[in-house]
Every structure is written in structure tokens, then in C-alpha cells.
Amino acid sequence: MNMKITSILTGILLATAAFLLAQALSPNKRADLSASPSRPRSDDVGTSSTEACDPQTIAKAVKGYTCVVKTKSGSVAWRVEAVISTESRTFRVVKDLKSGLYVSDDMGKHSHESAKKENLCQSPDYSNQRGNLTSVTWRLPSGYPRSLNGKNGFPNQDSDFVILEDDGIRQVVSGVASKYFISSSEAGKISDYMSYGFDGEFGGIDAGCNGNGMASLRCVTQ
């Protein structure tokens, strides 16, 4: 009888020890899984891919943050491609994932003439606005109206600003609505350096960028 009781007690003790050991190990296992880089946390802002794009959110987002714009032709995803912080401000480069176009941060107000002659999209003075991305070649965005595709010497394809407008640029970049943007597309020989530009308020292409230095500059690459 004593041997039988001893065997039962021994079995109970072993079972208890095994249970306690399993309890001690399982929290570490769960912690390892949650910390695994291959399984990012759901609240990581850099991994969002379903949020609607909001310019104010993007203006504070980390590199890799992705959001979606609902357009007439369907959903278009945009991603923050680079973030450069300086003492005065932080610059962000965004990418239209549908077209593959990168868009620099605002490089200030310039004339069409100076932007082209001084090749400002390649100037080292604006490397921060371009996210210090050196593996790509930045340029002035083209900006002729879609009605001129294949006409007046323009390629038979949509210009950069037409593509960006179609893909929702004004729902991505903050401060666009109050500005007018320089393009590389010259509007004709009405006057020196008359060019088309992008109207950030209405999204249209207008022949009004006449070199007065009041238009803003953002560069693109692909």
C-alpha cells in the first residue's frame, strides 16, 4: 500500500513539474513571435497599406509608410520613399506605385527659366529635398495637357503631371492646393520661357508659368 501511494504522489509531482515548466516557457515563445522581424506588429505605421492617403498624415509618416488613393480608374497606392531630417525641417520623397514616379519635396519658388538653365533638379543644393537618392536621375516633370499628346512636338503619351493628377497627387502631398508648379513643357513662342504648369488647386495644366519666379518646383524621377 505504501509503495502504491508513493507511486501516485511521484506521478502527481512529475505532472505538476511538467505543467509549471510549460507555463514558464510559453510566454517567452509568444514574446519571440511578436518581436520577430518577419511578423511586424499591426500598429507599425510603416507597414500600413490600406489606409486612405491624407496629406497631414503623410507629412509626419516614416519611410515605408504606404496609403491608398481612390481614383476614377481605381485604387492607387503611394509610399513614403525617403525621409531626411535637418535642423530646420524634414523632407519627404513620395512614390506613386502605379506609375513608378518619385516626387521630391518642395524645392521652393523658381522661374521656369532658372529651373531649366541651372538644372535645379540635379543641383546638390537640393539633395535633401530629393531624399539624397543618388541611384536615380531627377528631372523637371513634363506637363502638357492630354489633348496635346502626340502634337506640337510632344510625345504621344500622358505627361508626368497628368499622370500624377490621375493618380491622386493632391491627396498625397500637403500644401499643393495653394501652389502652381513648374513643368519642363514649353507652351510656345508667345514669350520667352512661356511654359505649361500644374495648377495645384484644380489639378489642371495651364500655360501660365512665364518665368516670374512665383511657381513652386518639385522634381520627379522613375
mmCIF file of the C-alpha atoms, coordinates in Angstrom:
data_MODEL
# 
_entry.id   MODEL 
# 
loop_
_atom_site.group_PDB 
_atom_site.id 
_atom_site.type_symbol 
_atom_site.label_atom_id 
_atom_site.label_alt_id 
_atom_site.label_comp_id 
_atom_site.label_asym_id 
_atom_site.label_entity_id 
_atom_site.label_seq_id 
_atom_site.pdbx_PDB_ins_code 
_atom_site.Cartn_x 
_atom_site.Cartn_y 
_atom_site.Cartn_z 
_atom_site.occupancy 
_atom_site.B_iso_or_equiv 
_atom_site.pdbx_formal_charge 
_atom_site.auth_seq_id 
_atom_site.auth_comp_id 
_atom_site.auth_asym_id 
_atom_site.auth_atom_id 
_atom_site.pdbx_PDB_model_num 
ATOM 1   C CA . MET A 1 1   ? 0.000   0.000  0.000   1.00 0.00 ? 1   MET A CA 1 
ATOM 2   C CA . ASN A 1 2   ? 2.788   2.484  0.879   1.00 0.00 ? 2   ASN A CA 1 
ATOM 3   C CA . MET A 1 3   ? 4.541   1.750  -2.430  1.00 0.00 ? 3   MET A CA 1 
ATOM 4   C CA . LYS A 1 4   ? 1.302   2.425  -4.340  1.00 0.00 ? 4   LYS A CA 1 
ATOM 5   C CA . ILE A 1 5   ? 0.767   5.789  -2.562  1.00 0.00 ? 5   ILE A CA 1 
ATOM 6   C CA . THR A 1 6   ? 4.383   6.726  -3.229  1.00 0.00 ? 6   THR A CA 1 
ATOM 7   C CA . SER A 1 7   ? 3.977   5.963  -6.950  1.00 0.00 ? 7   SER A CA 1 
ATOM 8   C CA . ILE A 1 8   ? 0.801   8.096  -7.144  1.00 0.00 ? 8   ILE A CA 1 
ATOM 9   C CA . LEU A 1 9   ? 2.474   11.034 -5.371  1.00 0.00 ? 9   LEU A CA 1 
ATOM 10  C CA . THR A 1 10  ? 5.518   10.738 -7.622  1.00 0.00 ? 10  THR A CA 1 
ATOM 11  C CA . GLY A 1 11  ? 3.264   10.821 -10.714 1.00 0.00 ? 11  GLY A CA 1 
ATOM 12  C CA . ILE A 1 12  ? 1.413   13.892 -9.434  1.00 0.00 ? 12  ILE A CA 1 
ATOM 13  C CA . LEU A 1 13  ? 4.695   15.699 -8.733  1.00 0.00 ? 13  LEU A CA 1 
ATOM 14  C CA . LEU A 1 14  ? 6.060   14.908 -12.195 1.00 0.00 ? 14  LEU A CA 1 
ATOM 15  C CA . ALA A 1 15  ? 2.861   16.099 -13.889 1.00 0.00 ? 15  ALA A CA 1 
ATOM 16  C CA . THR A 1 16  ? 2.906   19.329 -11.846 1.00 0.00 ? 16  THR A CA 1 
ATOM 17  C CA . ALA A 1 17  ? 6.537   19.956 -12.713 1.00 0.00 ? 17  ALA A CA 1 
ATOM 18  C CA . ALA A 1 18  ? 5.851   19.424 -16.406 1.00 0.00 ? 18  ALA A CA 1 
ATOM 19  C CA . PHE A 1 19  ? 2.882   21.829 -16.291 1.00 0.00 ? 19  PHE A CA 1 
ATOM 20  C CA . LEU A 1 20  ? 4.896   24.527 -14.495 1.00 0.00 ? 20  LEU A CA 1 
ATOM 21  C CA . LEU A 1 21  ? 7.758   24.137 -16.982 1.00 0.00 ? 21  LEU A CA 1 
ATOM 22  C CA . ALA A 1 22  ? 5.358   24.535 -19.938 1.00 0.00 ? 22  ALA A CA 1 
ATOM 23  C CA . GLN A 1 23  ? 3.859   27.669 -18.359 1.00 0.00 ? 23  GLN A CA 1 
ATOM 24  C CA . ALA A 1 24  ? 7.306   29.150 -17.811 1.00 0.00 ? 24  ALA A CA 1 
ATOM 25  C CA . LEU A 1 25  ? 8.353   28.564 -21.426 1.00 0.00 ? 25  LEU A CA 1 
ATOM 26  C CA . SER A 1 26  ? 5.174   29.643 -23.254 1.00 0.00 ? 26  SER A CA 1 
ATOM 27  C CA . PRO A 1 27  ? 5.376   33.450 -22.500 1.00 0.00 ? 27  PRO A CA 1 
ATOM 28  C CA . ASN A 1 28  ? 8.905   33.543 -23.938 1.00 0.00 ? 28  ASN A CA 1 
ATOM 29  C CA . LYS A 1 29  ? 7.695   31.798 -27.046 1.00 0.00 ? 29  LYS A CA 1 
ATOM 30  C CA . ARG A 1 30  ? 4.885   34.296 -27.508 1.00 0.00 ? 30  ARG A CA 1 
ATOM 31  C CA . ALA A 1 31  ? 7.283   37.203 -26.936 1.00 0.00 ? 31  ALA A CA 1 
ATOM 32  C CA . ASP A 1 32  ? 9.703   35.832 -29.529 1.00 0.00 ? 32  ASP A CA 1 
ATOM 33  C CA . LEU A 1 33  ? 6.931   35.616 -32.112 1.00 0.00 ? 33  LEU A CA 1 
ATOM 34  C CA . SER A 1 34  ? 5.718   39.174 -31.510 1.00 0.00 ? 34  SER A CA 1 
ATOM 35  C CA . ALA A 1 35  ? 9.244   40.537 -31.768 1.00 0.00 ? 35  ALA A CA 1 
ATOM 36  C CA . SER A 1 36  ? 10.105  38.600 -34.933 1.00 0.00 ? 36  SER A CA 1 
ATOM 37  C CA . PRO A 1 37  ? 11.068  40.970 -37.784 1.00 0.00 ? 37  PRO A CA 1 
ATOM 38  C CA . SER A 1 38  ? 9.248   38.709 -40.237 1.00 0.00 ? 38  SER A CA 1 
ATOM 39  C CA . ARG A 1 39  ? 5.973   39.279 -38.391 1.00 0.00 ? 39  ARG A CA 1 
ATOM 40  C CA . PRO A 1 40  ? 5.617   43.072 -37.923 1.00 0.00 ? 40  PRO A CA 1 
ATOM 41  C CA . ARG A 1 41  ? 3.228   44.406 -35.336 1.00 0.00 ? 41  ARG A CA 1 
ATOM 42  C CA . SER A 1 42  ? -0.139  45.547 -36.655 1.00 0.00 ? 42  SER A CA 1 
ATOM 43  C CA . ASP A 1 43  ? 0.360   49.034 -35.206 1.00 0.00 ? 43  ASP A CA 1 
ATOM 44  C CA . ASP A 1 44  ? 3.619   49.644 -37.128 1.00 0.00 ? 44  ASP A CA 1 
ATOM 45  C CA . VAL A 1 45  ? 2.823   52.780 -39.196 1.00 0.00 ? 45  VAL A CA 1 
ATOM 46  C CA . GLY A 1 46  ? 5.492   51.885 -41.735 1.00 0.00 ? 46  GLY A CA 1 
ATOM 47  C CA . THR A 1 47  ? 3.627   48.748 -42.851 1.00 0.00 ? 47  THR A CA 1 
ATOM 48  C CA . SER A 1 48  ? 0.176   50.250 -43.457 1.00 0.00 ? 48  SER A CA 1 
ATOM 49  C CA . SER A 1 49  ? -1.158  49.521 -46.941 1.00 0.00 ? 49  SER A CA 1 
ATOM 50  C CA . THR A 1 50  ? -4.915  50.020 -46.634 1.00 0.00 ? 50  THR A CA 1 
ATOM 51  C CA . GLU A 1 51  ? -5.264  53.464 -45.056 1.00 0.00 ? 51  GLU A CA 1 
ATOM 52  C CA . ALA A 1 52  ? -6.664  56.266 -47.173 1.00 0.00 ? 52  ALA A CA 1 
ATOM 53  C CA . CYS A 1 53  ? -3.987  58.822 -48.008 1.00 0.00 ? 53  CYS A CA 1 
ATOM 54  C CA . ASP A 1 54  ? -4.097  62.039 -46.024 1.00 0.00 ? 54  ASP A CA 1 
ATOM 55  C CA . PRO A 1 55  ? -1.536  64.803 -46.665 1.00 0.00 ? 55  PRO A CA 1 
ATOM 56  C CA . GLN A 1 56  ? -1.254  65.698 -42.972 1.00 0.00 ? 56  GLN A CA 1 
ATOM 57  C CA . THR A 1 57  ? -0.566  62.066 -42.019 1.00 0.00 ? 57  THR A CA 1 
ATOM 58  C CA . ILE A 1 58  ? 1.987   61.641 -44.806 1.00 0.00 ? 58  ILE A CA 1 
ATOM 59  C CA . ALA A 1 59  ? 3.730   64.851 -43.691 1.00 0.00 ? 59  ALA A CA 1 
ATOM 60  C CA . LYS A 1 60  ? 4.598   63.050 -40.426 1.00 0.00 ? 60  LYS A CA 1 
ATOM 61  C CA . ALA A 1 61  ? 4.984   59.492 -41.724 1.00 0.00 ? 61  ALA A CA 1 
ATOM 62  C CA . VAL A 1 62  ? 8.069   57.297 -41.533 1.00 0.00 ? 62  VAL A CA 1 
ATOM 63  C CA . LYS A 1 63  ? 9.900   55.854 -44.517 1.00 0.00 ? 63  LYS A CA 1 
ATOM 64  C CA . GLY A 1 64  ? 7.939   52.939 -45.945 1.00 0.00 ? 64  GLY A CA 1 
ATOM 65  C CA . TYR A 1 65  ? 4.523   54.245 -44.928 1.00 0.00 ? 65  TYR A CA 1 
ATOM 66  C CA . THR A 1 66  ? 2.007   53.261 -47.623 1.00 0.00 ? 66  THR A CA 1 
ATOM 67  C CA . CYS A 1 67  ? -1.516  54.509 -48.230 1.00 0.00 ? 67  CYS A CA 1 
ATOM 68  C CA . VAL A 1 68  ? -4.164  54.366 -50.947 1.00 0.00 ? 68  VAL A CA 1 
ATOM 69  C CA . VAL A 1 69  ? -5.960  56.987 -53.036 1.00 0.00 ? 69  VAL A CA 1 
ATOM 70  C CA . LYS A 1 70  ? -9.331  56.176 -54.606 1.00 0.00 ? 70  LYS A CA 1 
ATOM 71  C CA . THR A 1 71  ? -9.279  57.486 -58.184 1.00 0.00 ? 71  THR A CA 1 
ATOM 72  C CA . LYS A 1 72  ? -11.654 57.316 -61.142 1.00 0.00 ? 72  LYS A CA 1 
ATOM 73  C CA . SER A 1 73  ? -9.681  54.395 -62.548 1.00 0.00 ? 73  SER A CA 1 
ATOM 74  C CA . GLY A 1 74  ? -9.336  52.513 -59.250 1.00 0.00 ? 74  GLY A CA 1 
ATOM 75  C CA . SER A 1 75  ? -7.138  52.464 -56.154 1.00 0.00 ? 75  SER A CA 1 
ATOM 76  C CA . VAL A 1 76  ? -3.582  53.813 -56.371 1.00 0.00 ? 76  VAL A CA 1 
ATOM 77  C CA . ALA A 1 77  ? -1.007  53.118 -53.661 1.00 0.00 ? 77  ALA A CA 1 
ATOM 78  C CA . TRP A 1 78  ? 1.577   55.711 -52.621 1.00 0.00 ? 78  TRP A CA 1 
ATOM 79  C CA . ARG A 1 79  ? 4.640   55.173 -50.438 1.00 0.00 ? 79  ARG A CA 1 
ATOM 80  C CA . VAL A 1 80  ? 6.985   57.430 -48.473 1.00 0.00 ? 80  VAL A CA 1 
ATOM 81  C CA . GLU A 1 81  ? 10.274  56.577 -50.144 1.00 0.00 ? 81  GLU A CA 1 
ATOM 82  C CA . ALA A 1 82  ? 12.722  58.742 -48.172 1.00 0.00 ? 82  ALA A CA 1 
ATOM 83  C CA . VAL A 1 83  ? 12.727  60.930 -45.054 1.00 0.00 ? 83  VAL A CA 1 
ATOM 84  C CA . ILE A 1 84  ? 15.543  63.431 -44.419 1.00 0.00 ? 84  ILE A CA 1 
ATOM 85  C CA . SER A 1 85  ? 15.556  65.469 -41.195 1.00 0.00 ? 85  SER A CA 1 
ATOM 86  C CA . THR A 1 86  ? 17.569  68.667 -40.780 1.00 0.00 ? 86  THR A CA 1 
ATOM 87  C CA . GLU A 1 87  ? 17.680  71.321 -38.069 1.00 0.00 ? 87  GLU A CA 1 
ATOM 88  C CA . SER A 1 88  ? 15.166  73.468 -39.924 1.00 0.00 ? 88  SER A CA 1 
ATOM 89  C CA . ARG A 1 89  ? 12.698  70.923 -41.300 1.00 0.00 ? 89  ARG A CA 1 
ATOM 90  C CA . THR A 1 90  ? 12.045  67.379 -42.515 1.00 0.00 ? 90  THR A CA 1 
ATOM 91  C CA . PHE A 1 91  ? 11.861  66.454 -46.205 1.00 0.00 ? 91  PHE A CA 1 
ATOM 92  C CA . ARG A 1 92  ? 9.929   63.560 -47.716 1.00 0.00 ? 92  ARG A CA 1 
ATOM 93  C CA . VAL A 1 93  ? 10.028  61.899 -51.121 1.00 0.00 ? 93  VAL A CA 1 
ATOM 94  C CA . VAL A 1 94  ? 6.865   60.015 -52.113 1.00 0.00 ? 94  VAL A CA 1 
ATOM 95  C CA . LYS A 1 95  ? 6.367   57.424 -54.846 1.00 0.00 ? 95  LYS A CA 1 
ATOM 96  C CA . ASP A 1 96  ? 3.324   56.716 -56.999 1.00 0.00 ? 96  ASP A CA 1 
ATOM 97  C CA . LEU A 1 97  ? 3.432   52.910 -57.004 1.00 0.00 ? 97  LEU A CA 1 
ATOM 98  C CA . LYS A 1 98  ? 1.185   52.674 -60.072 1.00 0.00 ? 98  LYS A CA 1 
ATOM 99  C CA . SER A 1 99  ? 3.298   54.786 -62.416 1.00 0.00 ? 99  SER A CA 1 
ATOM 100 C CA . GLY A 1 100 ? 6.601   54.363 -60.611 1.00 0.00 ? 100 GLY A CA 1 
ATOM 101 C CA . LEU A 1 101 ? 7.114   58.138 -60.426 1.00 0.00 ? 101 LEU A CA 1 
ATOM 102 C CA . TYR A 1 102 ? 9.030   59.517 -57.439 1.00 0.00 ? 102 TYR A CA 1 
ATOM 103 C CA . VAL A 1 103 ? 8.086   63.073 -56.390 1.00 0.00 ? 103 VAL A CA 1 
ATOM 104 C CA . SER A 1 104 ? 10.563  65.250 -54.493 1.00 0.00 ? 104 SER A CA 1 
ATOM 105 C CA . ASP A 1 105 ? 9.732   67.556 -51.621 1.00 0.00 ? 105 ASP A CA 1 
ATOM 106 C CA . ASP A 1 106 ? 9.049   71.213 -52.436 1.00 0.00 ? 106 ASP A CA 1 
ATOM 107 C CA . MET A 1 107 ? 12.232  72.919 -53.647 1.00 0.00 ? 107 MET A CA 1 
ATOM 108 C CA . GLY A 1 108 ? 10.899  76.459 -53.328 1.00 0.00 ? 108 GLY A CA 1 
ATOM 109 C CA . LYS A 1 109 ? 9.793   79.062 -55.874 1.00 0.00 ? 109 LYS A CA 1 
ATOM 110 C CA . HIS A 1 110 ? 11.716  79.469 -59.107 1.00 0.00 ? 110 HIS A CA 1 
ATOM 111 C CA . SER A 1 111 ? 11.178  80.596 -62.660 1.00 0.00 ? 111 SER A CA 1 
ATOM 112 C CA . HIS A 1 112 ? 10.854  78.113 -65.493 1.00 0.00 ? 112 HIS A CA 1 
ATOM 113 C CA . GLU A 1 113 ? 13.988  79.681 -66.998 1.00 0.00 ? 113 GLU A CA 1 
ATOM 114 C CA . SER A 1 114 ? 16.191  79.198 -63.925 1.00 0.00 ? 114 SER A CA 1 
ATOM 115 C CA . ALA A 1 115 ? 14.859  75.705 -63.251 1.00 0.00 ? 115 ALA A CA 1 
ATOM 116 C CA . LYS A 1 116 ? 15.893  74.621 -66.752 1.00 0.00 ? 116 LYS A CA 1 
ATOM 117 C CA . LYS A 1 117 ? 19.069  76.670 -67.255 1.00 0.00 ? 117 LYS A CA 1 
ATOM 118 C CA . GLU A 1 118 ? 20.501  75.916 -63.817 1.00 0.00 ? 118 GLU A CA 1 
ATOM 119 C CA . ASN A 1 119 ? 19.341  72.289 -63.920 1.00 0.00 ? 119 ASN A CA 1 
ATOM 120 C CA . LEU A 1 120 ? 17.934  72.639 -60.424 1.00 0.00 ? 120 LEU A CA 1 
ATOM 121 C CA . CYS A 1 121 ? 16.631  69.076 -60.332 1.00 0.00 ? 121 CYS A CA 1 
ATOM 122 C CA . GLN A 1 122 ? 20.276  67.951 -60.349 1.00 0.00 ? 122 GLN A CA 1 
ATOM 123 C CA . SER A 1 123 ? 21.638  70.685 -58.080 1.00 0.00 ? 123 SER A CA 1 
ATOM 124 C CA . PRO A 1 124 ? 23.426  69.454 -54.924 1.00 0.00 ? 124 PRO A CA 1 
ATOM 125 C CA . ASP A 1 125 ? 21.837  72.403 -53.094 1.00 0.00 ? 125 ASP A CA 1 
ATOM 126 C CA . TYR A 1 126 ? 18.549  70.465 -53.105 1.00 0.00 ? 126 TYR A CA 1 
ATOM 127 C CA . SER A 1 127 ? 19.783  66.960 -52.351 1.00 0.00 ? 127 SER A CA 1 
ATOM 128 C CA . ASN A 1 128 ? 17.789  66.823 -49.083 1.00 0.00 ? 128 ASN A CA 1 
ATOM 129 C CA . GLN A 1 129 ? 14.561  67.672 -50.925 1.00 0.00 ? 129 GLN A CA 1 
ATOM 130 C CA . ARG A 1 130 ? 15.338  64.760 -53.238 1.00 0.00 ? 130 ARG A CA 1 
ATOM 131 C CA . GLY A 1 131 ? 15.817  62.410 -50.291 1.00 0.00 ? 131 GLY A CA 1 
ATOM 132 C CA . ASN A 1 132 ? 19.550  62.049 -51.021 1.00 0.00 ? 132 ASN A CA 1 
ATOM 133 C CA . LEU A 1 133 ? 18.541  59.417 -53.588 1.00 0.00 ? 133 LEU A CA 1 
ATOM 134 C CA . THR A 1 134 ? 21.522  59.211 -55.912 1.00 0.00 ? 134 THR A CA 1 
ATOM 135 C CA . SER A 1 135 ? 20.746  55.988 -57.776 1.00 0.00 ? 135 SER A CA 1 
ATOM 136 C CA . VAL A 1 136 ? 18.085  57.764 -59.869 1.00 0.00 ? 136 VAL A CA 1 
ATOM 137 C CA . THR A 1 137 ? 18.192  60.731 -62.257 1.00 0.00 ? 137 THR A CA 1 
ATOM 138 C CA . TRP A 1 138 ? 15.908  63.589 -61.235 1.00 0.00 ? 138 TRP A CA 1 
ATOM 139 C CA . ARG A 1 139 ? 14.310  65.904 -63.815 1.00 0.00 ? 139 ARG A CA 1 
ATOM 140 C CA . LEU A 1 140 ? 11.680  68.576 -64.262 1.00 0.00 ? 140 LEU A CA 1 
ATOM 141 C CA . PRO A 1 141 ? 8.252   66.955 -64.669 1.00 0.00 ? 141 PRO A CA 1 
ATOM 142 C CA . SER A 1 142 ? 6.623   67.235 -68.086 1.00 0.00 ? 142 SER A CA 1 
ATOM 143 C CA . GLY A 1 143 ? 3.266   68.992 -68.004 1.00 0.00 ? 143 GLY A CA 1 
ATOM 144 C CA . TYR A 1 144 ? 1.495   69.372 -71.352 1.00 0.00 ? 144 TYR A CA 1 
ATOM 145 C CA . PRO A 1 145 ? -2.291  68.777 -71.485 1.00 0.00 ? 145 PRO A CA 1 
ATOM 146 C CA . ARG A 1 146 ? -3.570  65.330 -72.528 1.00 0.00 ? 146 ARG A CA 1 
ATOM 147 C CA . SER A 1 147 ? -5.240  66.948 -75.563 1.00 0.00 ? 147 SER A CA 1 
ATOM 148 C CA . LEU A 1 148 ? -1.737  67.651 -76.930 1.00 0.00 ? 148 LEU A CA 1 
ATOM 149 C CA . ASN A 1 149 ? -0.457  64.064 -76.733 1.00 0.00 ? 149 ASN A CA 1 
ATOM 150 C CA . GLY A 1 150 ? 1.392   63.475 -79.999 1.00 0.00 ? 150 GLY A CA 1 
ATOM 151 C CA . LYS A 1 151 ? 1.000   67.125 -81.062 1.00 0.00 ? 151 LYS A CA 1 
ATOM 152 C CA . ASN A 1 152 ? 3.197   70.236 -81.074 1.00 0.00 ? 152 ASN A CA 1 
ATOM 153 C CA . GLY A 1 153 ? 6.272   68.066 -80.722 1.00 0.00 ? 153 GLY A CA 1 
ATOM 154 C CA . PHE A 1 154 ? 5.071   66.372 -77.517 1.00 0.00 ? 154 PHE A CA 1 
ATOM 155 C CA . PRO A 1 155 ? 5.278   62.568 -77.120 1.00 0.00 ? 155 PRO A CA 1 
ATOM 156 C CA . ASN A 1 156 ? 2.126   60.570 -77.783 1.00 0.00 ? 156 ASN A CA 1 
ATOM 157 C CA . GLN A 1 157 ? 1.697   59.768 -74.109 1.00 0.00 ? 157 GLN A CA 1 
ATOM 158 C CA . ASP A 1 158 ? 0.467   61.443 -70.942 1.00 0.00 ? 158 ASP A CA 1 
ATOM 159 C CA . SER A 1 159 ? 2.782   63.977 -69.304 1.00 0.00 ? 159 SER A CA 1 
ATOM 160 C CA . ASP A 1 160 ? 4.078   63.469 -65.764 1.00 0.00 ? 160 ASP A CA 1 
ATOM 161 C CA . PHE A 1 161 ? 1.675   65.963 -64.194 1.00 0.00 ? 161 PHE A CA 1 
ATOM 162 C CA . VAL A 1 162 ? -1.330  64.448 -65.990 1.00 0.00 ? 162 VAL A CA 1 
ATOM 163 C CA . ILE A 1 163 ? -0.326  61.013 -64.651 1.00 0.00 ? 163 ILE A CA 1 
ATOM 164 C CA . LEU A 1 164 ? 0.230   62.318 -61.121 1.00 0.00 ? 164 LEU A CA 1 
ATOM 165 C CA . GLU A 1 165 ? -3.113  64.127 -61.120 1.00 0.00 ? 165 GLU A CA 1 
ATOM 166 C CA . ASP A 1 166 ? -4.896  60.980 -62.330 1.00 0.00 ? 166 ASP A CA 1 
ATOM 167 C CA . ASP A 1 167 ? -3.191  59.003 -59.546 1.00 0.00 ? 167 ASP A CA 1 
ATOM 168 C CA . GLY A 1 168 ? -4.184  61.434 -56.776 1.00 0.00 ? 168 GLY A CA 1 
ATOM 169 C CA . ILE A 1 169 ? -1.113  63.581 -56.078 1.00 0.00 ? 169 ILE A CA 1 
ATOM 170 C CA . ARG A 1 170 ? -3.240  66.323 -54.483 1.00 0.00 ? 170 ARG A CA 1 
ATOM 171 C CA . GLN A 1 171 ? -4.494  63.814 -51.885 1.00 0.00 ? 171 GLN A CA 1 
ATOM 172 C CA . VAL A 1 172 ? -0.929  62.837 -51.004 1.00 0.00 ? 172 VAL A CA 1 
ATOM 173 C CA . VAL A 1 173 ? 1.252   65.956 -50.814 1.00 0.00 ? 173 VAL A CA 1 
ATOM 174 C CA . SER A 1 174 ? 0.383   68.712 -48.331 1.00 0.00 ? 174 SER A CA 1 
ATOM 175 C CA . GLY A 1 175 ? 0.317   72.343 -49.441 1.00 0.00 ? 175 GLY A CA 1 
ATOM 176 C CA . VAL A 1 176 ? -0.258  71.564 -53.127 1.00 0.00 ? 176 VAL A CA 1 
ATOM 177 C CA . ALA A 1 177 ? -3.672  73.232 -53.356 1.00 0.00 ? 177 ALA A CA 1 
ATOM 178 C CA . SER A 1 178 ? -2.269  76.729 -52.829 1.00 0.00 ? 178 SER A CA 1 
ATOM 179 C CA . LYS A 1 179 ? 0.544   76.445 -55.369 1.00 0.00 ? 179 LYS A CA 1 
ATOM 180 C CA . TYR A 1 180 ? 1.360   76.360 -59.030 1.00 0.00 ? 180 TYR A CA 1 
ATOM 181 C CA . PHE A 1 181 ? 4.147   74.023 -60.210 1.00 0.00 ? 181 PHE A CA 1 
ATOM 182 C CA . ILE A 1 182 ? 6.752   74.374 -62.946 1.00 0.00 ? 182 ILE A CA 1 
ATOM 183 C CA . SER A 1 183 ? 6.915   71.832 -65.753 1.00 0.00 ? 183 SER A CA 1 
ATOM 184 C CA . SER A 1 184 ? 9.524   71.278 -68.449 1.00 0.00 ? 184 SER A CA 1 
ATOM 185 C CA . SER A 1 185 ? 6.928   71.625 -71.219 1.00 0.00 ? 185 SER A CA 1 
ATOM 186 C CA . GLU A 1 186 ? 7.162   74.874 -73.183 1.00 0.00 ? 186 GLU A CA 1 
ATOM 187 C CA . ALA A 1 187 ? 3.857   76.279 -74.351 1.00 0.00 ? 187 ALA A CA 1 
ATOM 188 C CA . GLY A 1 188 ? 5.046   78.011 -77.488 1.00 0.00 ? 188 GLY A CA 1 
ATOM 189 C CA . LYS A 1 189 ? 6.767   81.150 -78.674 1.00 0.00 ? 189 LYS A CA 1 
ATOM 190 C CA . ILE A 1 190 ? 4.334   83.673 -77.203 1.00 0.00 ? 190 ILE A CA 1 
ATOM 191 C CA . SER A 1 191 ? 7.112   84.964 -74.973 1.00 0.00 ? 191 SER A CA 1 
ATOM 192 C CA . ASP A 1 192 ? 10.448  83.735 -73.682 1.00 0.00 ? 192 ASP A CA 1 
ATOM 193 C CA . TYR A 1 193 ? 10.167  80.670 -71.468 1.00 0.00 ? 193 TYR A CA 1 
ATOM 194 C CA . MET A 1 194 ? 6.377   80.529 -71.537 1.00 0.00 ? 194 MET A CA 1 
ATOM 195 C CA . SER A 1 195 ? 5.563   77.048 -70.270 1.00 0.00 ? 195 SER A CA 1 
ATOM 196 C CA . TYR A 1 196 ? 2.796   74.831 -69.046 1.00 0.00 ? 196 TYR A CA 1 
ATOM 197 C CA . GLY A 1 197 ? 2.427   74.348 -65.314 1.00 0.00 ? 197 GLY A CA 1 
ATOM 198 C CA . PHE A 1 198 ? 0.349   72.291 -62.893 1.00 0.00 ? 198 PHE A CA 1 
ATOM 199 C CA . ASP A 1 199 ? -2.445  74.066 -61.026 1.00 0.00 ? 199 ASP A CA 1 
ATOM 200 C CA . GLY A 1 200 ? -2.420  72.538 -57.537 1.00 0.00 ? 200 GLY A CA 1 
ATOM 201 C CA . GLU A 1 201 ? -5.843  73.926 -56.647 1.00 0.00 ? 201 GLU A CA 1 
ATOM 202 C CA . PHE A 1 202 ? -7.849  72.464 -59.524 1.00 0.00 ? 202 PHE A CA 1 
ATOM 203 C CA . GLY A 1 203 ? -5.471  69.858 -60.942 1.00 0.00 ? 203 GLY A CA 1 
ATOM 204 C CA . GLY A 1 204 ? -5.355  71.385 -64.412 1.00 0.00 ? 204 GLY A CA 1 
ATOM 205 C CA . ILE A 1 205 ? -2.498  72.125 -66.801 1.00 0.00 ? 205 ILE A CA 1 
ATOM 206 C CA . ASP A 1 206 ? -2.232  75.824 -67.687 1.00 0.00 ? 206 ASP A CA 1 
ATOM 207 C CA . ALA A 1 207 ? 0.073   77.842 -69.932 1.00 0.00 ? 207 ALA A CA 1 
ATOM 208 C CA . GLY A 1 208 ? 0.806   80.387 -67.236 1.00 0.00 ? 208 GLY A CA 1 
ATOM 209 C CA . CYS A 1 209 ? 4.282   79.673 -65.916 1.00 0.00 ? 209 CYS A CA 1 
ATOM 210 C CA . ASN A 1 210 ? 6.026   82.606 -67.602 1.00 0.00 ? 210 ASN A CA 1 
ATOM 211 C CA . GLY A 1 211 ? 9.256   82.880 -65.666 1.00 0.00 ? 211 GLY A CA 1 
ATOM 212 C CA . ASN A 1 212 ? 8.134   85.291 -62.937 1.00 0.00 ? 212 ASN A CA 1 
ATOM 213 C CA . GLY A 1 213 ? 9.666   83.133 -60.224 1.00 0.00 ? 213 GLY A CA 1 
ATOM 214 C CA . MET A 1 214 ? 6.398   82.626 -58.356 1.00 0.00 ? 214 MET A CA 1 
ATOM 215 C CA . ALA A 1 215 ? 5.849   78.940 -59.252 1.00 0.00 ? 215 ALA A CA 1 
ATOM 216 C CA . SER A 1 216 ? 6.990   76.116 -56.990 1.00 0.00 ? 216 SER A CA 1 
ATOM 217 C CA . LEU A 1 217 ? 9.321   73.339 -58.019 1.00 0.00 ? 217 LEU A CA 1 
ATOM 218 C CA . ARG A 1 218 ? 9.081   69.615 -57.378 1.00 0.00 ? 218 ARG A CA 1 
ATOM 219 C CA . CYS A 1 219 ? 11.206  67.206 -59.367 1.00 0.00 ? 219 CYS A CA 1 
ATOM 220 C CA . VAL A 1 220 ? 10.404  63.663 -60.497 1.00 0.00 ? 220 VAL A CA 1 
ATOM 221 C CA . THR A 1 221 ? 12.228  60.505 -61.447 1.00 0.00 ? 221 THR A CA 1 
ATOM 222 C CA . GLN A 1 222 ? 11.312  56.952 -62.341 1.00 0.00 ? 222 GLN A CA 1 
# 
